[in-house]
């Protein structure tokens, strides 16, 4: 199929869908075609892959448009209207009494929510299928408001799914290249084509409020208050903060930061920066009010430059991967952040992290290792010299890995 034929087919399909009047200030077909063209140029897909991308984007549904007030920028496109979506909304799966049981967690019990084989299993032993979304990350919404699930990357991009306690689901966003959700679940940032956007999550609605151009391979990776933490390139150091209320991403705002693992209760960020000769990753406190300026550095444990990590709810502990020489991660290290004024030591805490860390308010950390086992880390036991072991999660598909659901920020 040629590009002209594809364009005519898309326009004809969308013209039939537009027979029922809906408020729309732009040409949906043009948006879909331009999006498919950008994706083809960026990913060097063949003509067949381009047609598949266009079909997926059209099937997601109509678009929600919300231009930023007072700024002459193009409207941000959010694919997947939760009120009129062609994505399926799966029904809740009954608990053990209905014949569907939670995967076996061994000694870990049922103290944490998990996503296994496309189903979200709650600590109350309820299973909720996620339908078309294969989870990459998941987090609870405060006040028992459900869960937000970020999908793994696909040919059509990533999706953001809202999961309700009653088992119903809604697709809030689809087709994004990268998605970052605020710790409290109230905001989401994403990259689509050459744009960075930020939106508020209100119920089952995603309201786009700001957007700016995305330089190079920059992607949103987190939040610091109402600002978006942006990584310049996954292959090299470089982070910046985007303040949507101040306009675009500053060209000179990049800091030589390797990773950011979380925030302290006072808002300062815990990350890693390269220091010394030869350069090595060292812990750092970063000031989000001064464009991620380094407040303090502390070199001690040998840390892995890449990979996940997490700061405890009270800001006392950091759980991150260590390494030896040029080898990959050798295991998880527990670091007492109260010792950053001196030379902190990393205590062996368990096997290497392979995903997000979920710190509970009680001070226990949960994560999944490279073999798909579930690990529970209690700092008091690690300080006493005990190294946590992984508990097997049975029933996991060979190509899958459990995803630990993180708790909302306090």
Buried (B, 14 or more C-beta within 10 A) or exposed (E): EEBEEBBEBBBEBBEEBBEEEEEEEEEBBEBBBEBBBEBBEEEEBEEEBBBBBBBBBBBBBBBBBBBBEEEEBEBBBBBBBBEEBEBEEBEBBEBEEEEBBBBEBEEBEEEBBBBBBBBBBBEEEBBBBBBBBBBBBBBBBBEEBBBBBBBEBBEBBBBBBBBBBEBBBBBBBBBBBBBBBBBBBBBBBBBBBEBBBBBBBEEBBBEBBBBBEBBEBBBBBBBBEEBBBBBBEEEEBBBBBBBBEEEBBEEEBBBBBBBBBBBBEEEBBBBBBBBEEEEEBBBBBBBBEEBBEBEEBBBBBBBBBBBBBBBBBEBBBBBBBBBEEEEEBBBBBBBBBEEBEEEBEBBBBBBBBBBBBBBBEEBBBBBBBBEBBBBBBBBEBBEEEBBBEBBBBEEBEEEBBBBBBBBBBE
